[in-house]
Amino acid sequence: MIKRNQWLQGMWAAAVFSLALAIFAGPVSAADKQELVEGPYVVVDVDSGAVLYHHDAVRPWYPASTTKLMTAYVTFRAMQAGTIVKKSPVIISENALAEPPSKMGFPVGTVLTIDNALKIIMVKSANDVSVAIAESVAGSEDQFISRMNAEARRLGMVQTRYANPHGLPDPKQVTSARDLAVLSSALLKDFPEYRHYLQIPSIKVGKRILRNYNPLVDRYRGATGLKTGFICASGFNLAASAKRNGREIIAVVLGAYSSVERAEKAVKLLDKGFRSRKTTALPSINLQSIRSGSKHQTAFNMRPLVCGRQKVAAARLRFKSEVGGKLMVAEGKKLRPSNLGRRRPTDPILVSLGGTIGETAGKTKIFLGTLPRPRPADAPEVAVARKTVDVEAPALTTAFVSAEGSGPVANAFDAAIRDVSAIPVPRPRPEGR
């Protein structure tokens, strides 16, 4: 009887202790109770459009910075049409500078070329530069977003809606693995002359070298590039492409739990794609007919599993320094070789300010000071409010419609141009958008 009473007292004490822990820890939200999910993916043969492998390919998902693929697409269309050229100016406005990191943090009035701005957003994924491009290409950010959505409709991206040109959190901004494969294929096929923007391993700005968040570009044999993306709600996204023996494959991976998982899953899917024999011109499943994941009507929020208390083990994987040229992955205290290959030695591409059409020597140098730090991986997940800031400079881009390297320059642009060298640049985020 005494033992029974002691057992009951022990159980009561344990229950009280558990209740106290629950009270002090706070309520468990419904989001924290979400089960692990396998993120959507799709593998596509570019030439035939054959879908080789897929999972939840049309399930709505948050795009994060894969949004910048459409930003690049709209800009490439304008370049191809001749309304802008590589040396057309991009001016950092108050509206652009106000964007949260990841960003470059250039002061208002800083001028760079379309060419260098594209290199920055595809490697560094800078949100402020993305907005500056939008304003310069379309006259305003809102008009550029309208173009993004018009292009998405024209390409048949039926799950995709854009609300900004960078991919920062917005509940209205969604896509799918299938739609990103459609966009990636269009980028590769419609603009062969601009493919180099999609596959830059690193850029050099001032004295700093910024590496591409996509490690496949210089570690996967035959890689032809494209883009990563990350916000807490989306998890780690990647659209990757590669070409071998005259055959090009795209793999889109959404909702990975870490940058390591994202990259290594893409490698496995690309390898599997190259081994596949499904290359016919009329495949049984293509990007138009695929329906996997159609039962899902809303985008899944991965924040609790990637940035919250339920962060899973896969979210803690990380790349470590190379051993004998081989990239290693840390799983707790254990190290294992990565599925990625050895890095091919490449020189960073120099990116500088100024250099626009009609620029003259001897412009005033400005001191930039300390630039904002990159956005941390666990930044609060909030929608970015739309801003209405009057910006005069983008409206003047119509003055630059002549051939590259020549043509008149509006006085307002000429006055805004700055020749800046050796600028300080923030260190990249640990894992980027």
N, C-alpha and C positions, 0 to 999 in steps of 0.2 A: 504493500500500500504506500509505503514511504517512497519507494522508487517511482511508483506511478505518479505521485504528487510532484516529485522532483522533475519527472519528465514533462508533466503538464506546465509546471512553472517555467521550464526551459523553453517550451514551445511558445508560451505566452510572451516571454521576454524577446524571443526571436521575432515574433509578429510585431511587437511594439517597435523594435529596432528597425525592422523593414519599413514600417509605416513612417517612422521618423525620417529615414533616408529618403523616402518618396516625397515627403513634405519639403524637406530642405533642398532636394534636387529639382523640385518643381514638377509640374504635370508633364506627362509624356504626350506629345502631340501625335495626331494621326499620321503626320508626315514621318515622324521618327519610327513608326511601326511598319513602314513600307518594307516589303520583301525585296531582296536583291533581284535585279532584272538583268537579262542579257541585252545589251544595247543593240539597236538595229545595225545591219550592215548589208552591203550589196557589192558584188563583184561583176564588172561589165567588160565585155570586149568592145573597144572603142569603134572599130571599123564596122562591125556588123550590128552592134547594139544588143548582142546576145547577153542575157543575164545568166552568169555562170553559177553563182551561189548567192543566197540571200536569206535574210531573217528580218521580219517586220519592216520590210523595205519602205512601205508607205505610212508607217506609224508616225504621227506628228512628233516633232522633236525641236528643241531650241537650237538654233544654228551656231550661237556664239560667233567667234571671229571667222568662221567659214563664210559669214556674210560678206566679207571683203572680197570673196571671189566674184560676187555680183557687182560690187563696187568697181573692181577691175574690169569686168565685162562691159559695163556701161561706159567706162572711160575708154576702153579699147574701141568700142563702137564709134565714139566721138572722134578718136584719133584716125580711125579708118575712113571716116566721113570727111576728115579734113577740117572740122570745126575747131579742133585744137591740135597742137603738135607737141613733140617731146619737150621743146623749150618754152612752151607756154607757161606763164607764171601761176603758181599756187601760193596764195597769201594766207597766213595764219590770222584768222579773225578772232574777236572776243568769243564768238559762238564756238569756234573750234577749240580754243584754248580751255574753255570751260569744261570740256569732256573729262571724265575720270580716266585714270590710267587703266591700261598700259598706254603711255603717251610719250612724245618727245619733249613737250613742254617748251617749245620755241615761243618767244614773246610775240605778242600781237604786232603785226606788220612784217614779220619775218617772211622772206620770199624764197621759194625754191621752185625748181622746174617740175612739170608733170612727171618727167622721167624719174627724177630722184624721189619724188613723193610716192610713186608706185613702188619703187624698190623698198622704201621705208615701210609701207603698210604690208607688203608681202613677206618681209623678213621680221621686222620689229613688231608688226601688227599695231601700229600707233593709232589710237582712236582720234586724237586731235588732227592728225594729218589726213585721216579718212574723211572727216567733215570738211576740211579745207579743200580737198579734191572735189567733194560733192558741190561745194559752193562755187568753185572755179569752173567746173564743167557745165553745170546746169543753171547757175545764177543764184541758186539758193539750195539749202539742204532739203527743203520740202519738195522742190521741183525734181531734185535728183532722186529722192525716194520714189516719187511717182514714176520716174523712168525705170527704176529697179523693178517695181511691180509690173510695169508694162512689159519689160523684157521677160520677166518670169512667166507671165501669161502667154507671151508669144512662143516661148520655148516649151510650153506645156508643163510647167512646174506647178501642178495642181494643188499640192499641199502647202505651198510657200506663200507667205505674206511678209513683207518687209516694213519695218517702222523706223529704221535708222540705217546708216551706211557702214556701221562698225561692228555691231553684234553685242553691244552691252545689253543687259537684261531689259526685256520688254515683253510682257505677256502676249502681246499681239504679234510678235515676231516669231514665226515658226517655219519649219521646213520638214524634209524627210530625207532618208538616205537615198531613196530613188530620185528625188528632185535634185539633190546635190550631185548625183551621178550624171543627170541630164545636163546640169550647168557645167560640170567639169568637162564632159565630153564636148560641149559647145565651145568652151574656151580653147581646148586643144585643137579642134577642127576648124573653127571659124577664124582664129587669129594665129596662124603659125609664125607670123612675123613678131609676135609679142610673147612667145613661149618662154623666152629667157627670164621674164619677170617672175615666172612661177617656180623657178628652180635655182634661186640664188642661195648658196650655202651661208654666206655672211656678207655684211657690209661694214665699211669703216667710216665713222663719222667723227671728225676731229681726230683724237688719239684713241678712241674706243672702237673695239671691234664687237659688233652685235651679231650673234649667230642665229640662224633660222631655227624656229621652234620645231620644225619638221626635220628630224635627224635622218630621214630616208634620203633626202636630196643629195647627200654626199656619202651615204653608207650603203645604199641599196643599188645593186647593179642594174643599170639601165633606167634609173629613176628620172622621171620627167617633171616632178614637182607637185604643185598645188598647195593646200593650205591646212593649217591646224585651227582649232578653236577651243576655248574653254571659258565657261562660267560655271558656278556651282550648280545651277539648275540643269545644265546640259551634260555635265560631266566632260570628259575629254573627247573631242571630236577630231576627225582627220579625213580629208579627201586626198588620196595619194595615187599617183600614176607612174607607170614604168613601161619601157619599150624594150623588147628583146626579139631578135630575129625577125624584125619587121612587124611584130605584133604588139599592140599597145593595150594595156589592161588598166582599169580604174578600180580601186577599192575604197569604199566609203565606210568608215567606222564611226559610230556615234555612241555616246554614253559609256565610254570606258572609264574605269575608276582611277586611272593614273596615266601620266604621259608615257610611262613604260609600257603598260598594257596596250595603250592606243597604238604605239609604234610597232610593237611586236605582233599584235593581232593583224595589223595592216600587212606586215611582212609575210605572215603565214597565208593570208588571203591572196596576196599577189602571187606568191609561189604556187598556191593551189590553182589560181587562175591560169598561169602559164602552162601548168600540166594538163589543163582541161582541153578537150577536143571540140568543144562547142563553139565553132567559129562560122557556122553557116550564115548566109545572108538573111535567111528567114528562120530565126530560132524559135523554138517552141514557147519560150518566155523571153520577152524583151522589155525595155523600159516603159513601153506604152501599155503592155498587157499585165504587168506584174501587179498583184493585189495583196501580198503577204503583209499582215499587220493592219489591214483595213478595219478590223473590229475596234481599233482604238480611235477615239474621237478627239482626245486632248493630249497635249504634250506632257510627258512624265517629268516630274521634278526630282532631280537626283541630289539636290542639296544636302539632305540629311545623310546620305550615303557617301558623299564625297567630301563635304565640308562640315558636317554636323557630328553629333555624338555617336552616331552609328557608323562612322567611317570604317569601311571594311578593310581587310588586310591588303587587298589589291591596291587600295589607295595609298598604301605606305611603301610600295615598291619605288625604287629610285635608281637612276643611273649613277654609277660611281666612276672614278677615274679608270682609264684604260690600263690593262695589264698586257705588256708586250704588243701594244697596238690594238688589242681586243677590248671592246666596251664591256663592262661588267655591270650586273644588276644586283643591288642589295635587297635581300629579303630578310629583314631583321638584322641578325648578325652574320647571316650567310651571304656569300657571294657566288654568283653563277654567271657564265658567259651569256651575253645578250644574243638574240637571234639576228640582230643587226650586224652588218659586216664592218670591216675596218674603214675608217674615214679616209677618203681620197684627199690628198693634199691639194688645196685650192687657195688662191689669193683672194682676200676680201675685196669686194667692189667698192671703190671710193664713192661716197655720197657727200655732197657739199651743198651749201646754200648759195643763192644767187644763180648766175649762169643763164638767166632767161633771155628771151629775144630782145635785142637792142640794148642790153646792159653795157654800160660804159665803165671804164676803169676809174679807180680813185673814189669809190663810194665810201661813205662813212662807216667805220667799224663800230659795232655795238658790243657791250659787255653783257653776256647773258646771265651771269651769276649762277647760282645753284638751281638746277632744274628739278622738277617734282620727281619723287621716287615712283617706281612702277607700282601698279596695283597689286596688293598681296593676293595669294591664291584663295584666301578665305575671307575676302572682302564681303561686306553685307550684300545680300541679294535684293536689290531694290530696282524698280523700274526707273529708267532715266527720263526725267521730265523733258518734254520738248521745249526748246527755247525759241524766243522770238527776238532776235537781235538784228538790228539794221546793219547790214554790211554793204558798203558801196563798192569795194574792190572787185568782187566776183562779176559784177555786171559789165566790167570793162574787158572781160576775156574775149569779147567779140572782136577786139582790135587785133587779135592774133590768129587770123585765119589764113595767112599766107604760108608759103613754103617754109619748112623748118630752117631756122637760122637767119631769116630775113623778115622784113616787114616793119610797119610803123609801131611805135610804142606809145601808149596813152601816158600823159604826163603824170597822172596819179600813180600808175605803176612804176614809172621811172623814179619818182620821188620815194617810193616805198622800198625799192630794191636795196639790199644791204649786202656788202661783201664781208662775210664772216668766216674766220678761219680758226682752227684749233678750239672748237667749242666744247664745253663739257657736256657729256651725255649721260643720263641715268643708266645704271646697270640694269640688264634685262630682268624681268620677273623670273623666279625659279622655273615656273612652267607657264607658258603663255597662251594667250588667247590666239 
